[in-house]
Amino acid sequence: MRRVVKAIWQKMFIDHSMHISHRDTGDNSGFGWCQRIVQGSHKHFTFAAYLILPLFRKNYVRYVTLGTLDLDSMLLTISTTHQPATDLGFLLHKNPSRVQVEELSFGKAYVFYSEAEQERCTAALLLEIDPVALVRGRGPAGEGGQLEQYVNDRPYAANSFLSVAMGRLFTTAMSGRSKERQELADTAIPLIANLPVVAARGGEDLVRRLFEPLGYRVELSMSKLDEQFPEWGESPYVSLQIAGTVRLQDLLVHLYVLIPVLDNEKHYWVGDDEIEKLLKRGEGWLGQHPERDLIVSRYLKRQRHLQREALVRLLEESSEDSSLEVSNEEEQQTERTPALHQQRMAAVLAVLQDIGAKRVVDLGCGEGKLLRLLLAEKQFEMILGMDVSWRSLEIAKERLNLEHLPERQRSRIELIQGSLVYRDQRLVGFDAAAVVEVIEHLDAPRLSSFERVLFEFARPTHAIITTPNAEYNTVFETLPAGQFRHGDHRFEWTRAQFQTWANDVAERFQYKVRFEAIGPEDDERGAPTQMAIFSQQEVAA
């Protein structure tokens, strides 16, 4: 059944900010092209697919459209307000002034820009699929199967077809390379991704569990399967928007992996090569995602032998990731004494005792040196240690002798694997968070994500952060001029730089902050370690 409903079509464009007027243009570039998506069909539109999916019910479908096209489409838009916003074209390697068309085995993909201004730029990836062509030559499908082959959501809802198209058209952007704007490609910028229709087989809760730990703000709208038949319940299809300050590369790879995970289906055979794709696109984030096992299972179509291999390799990579390990033997060797490390731990412990914290999380706990001190003090009723490295957690478990602790002691402490740059519900509800010699291991985009994870989402009452004082480095005789204390440090701040950063964070997230020095102080250079103590404003007051 097809009906021409112009009013709904107009509303659809307003709702999704696709400001395209209804006129027939003769050119094939810019906004004019957007009004005749399918070549040779100047007056017909395929965007009506937005309205189809909430009405799906078994082998029955009702929808509205403008015209009588046999091809329908799915859509992804990506917007930024980072100025000049038109630099999005450099990041995507797609010129805003023209349309790019890519022939795929299952249809055509188009990249165009619905708006391209200095203040805001929006790129759109539109994918047209011919559902009839998909099933030609497949042979009989059994009772009822033939109808299902032709009546399904494959051409309309964002699914693995869209991921394949992204991989073809945005390959360079997904690798993080930009010949003209490499510095921008490495920078976290405000980005918004819109999927007007995506299958969320697991509901709103699953959508949030997948995207919010990655630091995104999630907005989605759901609807009844059919308003005329409320007893049918909720539609599995949602309109999804995710927004965050991230690198474009990260946004694209997150969508590439998680869209088919939401759909819980793939349109092609899943074999061993899919493990390689998953590990490549999941590098740096999947191993620490709280829903890692579910993502792996759904991405690999629940094939257990593939799941086992992928999970083993992810765990191996996580155990080899030393970027956030804080054992820091190299750093201690530079500082020429373990006493400074002990002074840091003692200083942090003293602050935790002074503020009366009872529930404490040690972020980047490493091999458990601070955890050992906390466990020895009865004041701390709940202690959580989190680290990205599985190997460090195993060492901590052994050194703390967790398996042989009395039950009452053992119940006070828990070790978990996780990342500082992904939102994690397990970090919520603590009196204090300790982050000892960790932030200097984070590059700029991850540091920005860490700020939100800790101060916006986890939001402990207090947070204690220590980091090296770069001014003091000249005191270390074995440290060459200009080098950092540790080979994995991404930066080392002066006292002024650290205080500027901390004050900015405190202002943005409604905290108060004060500073203390740790270690022997030099009149000109200060102390080797600097510490910031954050407290929520209402508490500090």
Secondary structure, DSSP 8 states (H G I E B T S, - for coil): ---B-HHHHHHHHHHTT----S---S--SHHHHHT--STT-TT---GGGGGTGGG-BTTB----BSS--S-EEEEEEEEE-SSSGGGHHHHHT--TTS-EEEEETTEEEEEEEEEE-SS-EEEEEEEEE-HHHHHTT-----TTHHHHHHSSSTTTSB-HHHHHHHHHHSHHHHTT--SS-HHHHTS-EEEEEEEEEEE-TTHHHHHHHHHGGGT-EEEEE--BS-TT-GGG-B-SEEEEEEEEEE-HHHHHHHHHHHHHHHHT--SS---HHHHHHHHHHTTTTGGG-TTHHHHHHHHTTT-HHHHHHHHHHHHHHHHH--TT----HHHHHHHT-THHHHHHHHHHHHHHHHTT-SEEEEET-TTSHHHHHHHT-TT--EEEEEES-HHHHHHHHHHTTGGGS-HHHHTTEEEEE--TTS--GGG-S-SEEEEES-GGGS-HHHHHHHHIIIIIII--SEEEEEEEBGGGGGG-TTS-TT--SSTT-S--B-HHHHHHHHHHHHHHTTEEEEEEEES--BTTTB-SEEEEEEEEHHHH-
